[in-house]
């Protein structure tokens, strides 16, 4: 498929929420004989193009795995460069977010972010808060196991305080204690770079998501690749435990 994939997309069957694991920045840079941070800088172009592509076709929620809790274990120089890149990118891209009507939000253990980074993030979140075309969520200092553990702690506290009863806890209530409570679960997960794993990302929310893996490294990913992934998604039959016959009837 080429960019013509956009023409094959059924606008009535769009996934509301697309989640992406942006993988391959470091390997892409290494292949070019550059430092890993060179890949991260070029990955910003992929983010911009993908966000614009999502808005263009009407995807309402786009969630990007930008920095995991495990990423804090990377070399300090790389982590520092990533944080500085995040601050500068947020500042530069605010105009683009406003132009496209994109609201920014973030999930994860944000308290772990450096002060300057956290402040810059909150400023852009506030500035774009009234935009309605699409919601871009950055998963920063994020881990699905961390998120689920935090939700369990909050539920346990609510039960101890008597505001809920243990037998009231079900999937719907549990979901209300997750970071993503204000958005639908992703129907489609995209991972770049050829790796085929979820990497501790949205484990609860991805229970029934369609998984799409592409060999392209993240710095090479563009809106045409997003369109191709969505076109492939629309060719799949989502049964949710039922049979094809049940769905068709």
C-alpha positions as CSV (number, residue, x, y, z in Angstrom):
1,X,0.0,0.0,0.0
2,X,0.9,3.6,-0.5
3,X,-0.5,6.9,0.6
4,X,-3.6,5.9,-1.4
5,X,-4.5,3.9,1.7
6,X,-6.3,7.0,2.8
7,X,-8.8,6.6,0.0
8,X,-9.7,3.1,1.2
9,X,-10.4,4.1,4.7
10,X,-14.1,4.0,5.7
11,X,-14.8,7.2,7.7
12,X,-17.7,5.4,9.5
13,X,-15.4,2.7,10.8
14,X,-12.5,4.7,12.1
15,X,-11.0,3.6,15.4
16,X,-11.8,6.3,18.0
17,X,-8.5,5.7,19.8
18,X,-5.2,4.7,18.3
19,X,-2.2,4.0,20.6
20,X,1.3,3.9,19.3
21,X,4.6,2.5,20.7
22,X,7.2,4.8,19.1
23,X,10.1,2.4,18.8
24,X,13.3,2.4,16.9
25,X,14.8,5.9,17.3
26,X,18.1,4.7,18.7
27,X,18.6,1.9,16.2
28,X,17.7,4.2,13.3
29,X,20.4,6.7,14.5
30,X,22.9,3.9,15.0
31,X,22.4,2.7,11.4
32,X,23.3,6.2,10.3
33,X,26.4,6.3,12.5
34,X,24.8,8.9,14.8
35,X,24.1,9.2,18.5
36,X,20.8,7.9,19.8
37,X,19.6,11.4,20.6
38,X,19.8,12.1,16.8
39,X,17.1,9.5,16.4
40,X,14.9,11.0,19.1
41,X,15.1,14.4,17.5
42,X,14.1,13.0,14.1
43,X,11.3,11.2,15.9
44,X,9.6,14.5,16.6
45,X,8.9,14.9,12.8
46,X,7.1,11.5,12.9
47,X,5.0,12.7,15.9
48,X,4.0,15.9,14.1
49,X,3.1,14.1,10.9
50,X,1.2,11.4,12.7
51,X,-0.8,13.8,14.8
52,X,-1.8,15.8,11.7
53,X,-2.7,12.6,9.9
54,X,-5.0,11.6,12.8
55,X,-6.7,14.9,12.8
56,X,-7.0,14.8,9.0
57,X,-9.1,11.6,9.0
58,X,-11.0,12.2,12.2
59,X,-9.3,10.0,14.8
60,X,-10.4,11.5,18.2
61,X,-7.8,10.0,20.5
62,X,-4.1,9.4,19.9
63,X,-1.9,8.1,22.7
64,X,1.9,7.9,22.3
65,X,4.3,5.9,24.5
66,X,6.9,8.6,24.9
67,X,8.9,7.5,28.0
68,X,8.5,4.5,30.2
69,X,9.4,4.1,33.8
70,X,12.0,1.6,32.7
71,X,13.6,4.3,30.5
72,X,14.9,6.1,33.6
73,X,17.5,3.3,33.7
74,X,19.0,4.4,30.4
75,X,22.4,6.3,30.4
76,X,21.9,9.6,32.2
77,X,23.1,11.6,29.2
78,X,20.4,10.1,27.0
79,X,17.7,10.6,29.7
80,X,18.8,14.3,30.2
81,X,18.8,14.8,26.4
82,X,15.3,13.3,26.1
83,X,13.9,15.6,28.9
84,X,15.5,18.7,27.2
85,X,14.0,17.5,23.9
86,X,10.6,17.2,25.4
87,X,10.7,20.7,26.9
88,X,11.9,22.3,23.6
89,X,9.5,20.2,21.5
90,X,6.4,21.1,23.6
91,X,7.3,24.8,23.3
92,X,7.8,24.6,19.5
93,X,4.8,22.4,18.7
94,X,2.2,24.3,20.7
95,X,1.4,26.5,17.7
96,X,0.8,23.3,15.6
97,X,-1.4,21.8,18.2
98,X,-3.5,24.9,18.4
99,X,-3.7,25.2,14.6
100,X,-5.0,21.6,14.4
101,X,-7.3,21.9,17.4
102,X,-5.5,19.2,19.3
103,X,-5.8,19.0,23.1
104,X,-2.7,17.7,24.9
105,X,-2.7,15.6,28.0
106,X,-0.3,13.2,29.8
107,X,-0.5,10.0,31.8
108,X,2.1,8.4,34.0
109,X,4.1,9.1,37.1
110,X,4.5,12.7,36.1
111,X,5.9,13.7,39.5
112,X,9.1,12.0,38.5
113,X,9.7,14.4,35.7
114,X,12.3,17.2,36.2
115,X,10.7,20.4,37.4
116,X,11.3,22.4,34.2
117,X,9.9,19.6,32.1
118,X,6.8,19.2,34.3
119,X,6.1,22.9,34.2
120,X,6.4,23.1,30.5
121,X,4.1,20.1,30.0
122,X,1.4,21.6,32.3
123,X,1.6,24.9,30.4
124,X,0.9,23.3,27.1
125,X,-1.9,21.1,28.6
126,X,-3.5,24.3,29.9
127,X,-3.1,26.2,26.7
128,X,-4.6,23.5,24.5
129,X,-7.3,22.5,27.0
130,X,-10.2,23.9,25.0
131,X,-9.3,22.3,21.7
132,X,-11.8,19.7,20.5
133,X,-10.7,18.1,17.2
134,X,-8.5,15.4,18.8
135,X,-6.8,14.5,22.1
136,X,-3.1,13.7,22.0
137,X,-2.0,11.9,25.2
138,X,1.7,11.4,26.0
139,X,2.5,8.4,28.2
140,X,5.5,9.8,30.2
141,X,7.3,8.0,33.0
142,X,4.5,5.5,32.4
143,X,4.2,1.8,33.1
144,X,0.9,-0.2,32.9
145,X,1.8,-2.2,36.0
146,X,2.4,1.0,37.9
147,X,-1.0,2.4,36.7
148,X,-2.9,-0.8,37.6
149,X,-1.1,-0.9,41.0
150,X,-2.0,2.8,41.7
151,X,-5.7,2.1,40.8
152,X,-5.7,-0.9,43.2
153,X,-4.3,1.3,46.0
154,X,-7.0,4.0,45.3
155,X,-9.8,1.3,45.3
156,X,-8.4,-0.2,48.6
157,X,-8.4,3.3,50.2
158,X,-11.9,4.0,49.1
159,X,-13.1,0.6,50.5
160,X,-11.4,1.3,53.8
161,X,-13.0,4.7,54.0
162,X,-16.4,3.1,53.3
163,X,-17.1,5.1,50.1
164,X,-17.3,1.9,48.1
165,X,-18.0,-1.7,49.1
166,X,-15.6,-4.5,47.9
167,X,-18.4,-6.3,46.1
168,X,-19.1,-3.2,44.1
169,X,-15.7,-3.4,42.4
170,X,-16.1,-4.6,38.8
171,X,-14.3,-3.9,35.5
172,X,-16.3,-0.7,34.9
173,X,-15.5,0.7,38.3
174,X,-11.9,-0.4,38.2
175,X,-11.5,1.4,34.8
176,X,-12.6,4.6,36.5
177,X,-9.5,4.6,38.6
178,X,-7.1,4.3,35.6
179,X,-5.3,7.3,33.9
180,X,-7.4,6.8,30.8
181,X,-10.8,6.9,32.5
182,X,-11.9,9.9,30.3
183,X,-11.2,8.2,26.9
184,X,-12.3,5.0,25.2
185,X,-9.9,2.0,25.1
186,X,-7.7,1.9,22.0
187,X,-9.2,-0.2,19.2
188,X,-5.8,-0.2,17.5
189,X,-2.2,-0.5,18.7
190,X,0.6,0.3,16.4
191,X,4.3,-0.5,17.1
192,X,7.1,0.5,14.9
193,X,10.6,-1.0,14.4
194,X,9.5,-4.6,13.8
195,X,9.4,-5.6,17.5
196,X,6.3,-7.5,18.4
197,X,5.5,-7.0,22.1
198,X,3.5,-4.6,24.3
199,X,6.3,-3.5,26.6
200,X,4.2,-2.8,29.7
201,X,1.9,-0.3,27.8
202,X,-1.8,0.1,28.5
203,X,-2.1,-3.6,29.5
204,X,-5.7,-3.3,30.8
205,X,-6.9,-1.0,28.0
206,X,-5.4,-3.2,25.2
207,X,-7.4,-6.3,26.2
208,X,-9.3,-6.3,22.9
209,X,-7.2,-4.0,20.7
210,X,-6.1,-5.0,17.3
211,X,-2.2,-5.1,17.1
212,X,-0.4,-3.8,14.1
213,X,3.4,-4.1,13.8
214,X,5.5,-2.4,11.1
215,X,9.2,-2.8,10.4
216,X,9.5,1.0,9.9
217,X,11.6,2.8,12.5
218,X,9.7,5.6,14.2
219,X,11.7,8.4,12.6
220,X,10.5,7.1,9.2
221,X,6.9,6.8,10.2
222,X,4.5,9.3,8.5
223,X,0.8,9.9,8.1
224,X,0.7,7.5,5.1
225,X,1.9,4.7,7.4
226,X,-0.9,5.6,9.9
227,X,-3.4,5.4,7.1
228,X,-2.1,2.0,6.0
229,X,-2.4,0.7,9.6
230,X,-6.0,1.9,9.9
231,X,-6.9,0.5,6.4
232,X,-5.5,-2.9,7.7
233,X,-7.4,-2.6,10.9
234,X,-10.7,-2.1,9.0
235,X,-10.1,-5.4,7.2
236,X,-10.1,-7.3,10.4
237,X,-13.1,-8.9,12.1
238,X,-13.4,-7.9,15.7
239,X,-15.4,-10.7,17.4
240,X,-14.9,-10.0,21.2
241,X,-15.3,-13.7,22.0
242,X,-18.3,-14.3,19.6
243,X,-18.4,-16.2,16.4
244,X,-18.5,-14.6,12.9
245,X,-22.0,-16.0,12.5
246,X,-23.2,-14.2,15.6
247,X,-21.7,-10.9,14.4
248,X,-23.2,-11.2,10.9
249,X,-26.6,-12.0,12.3
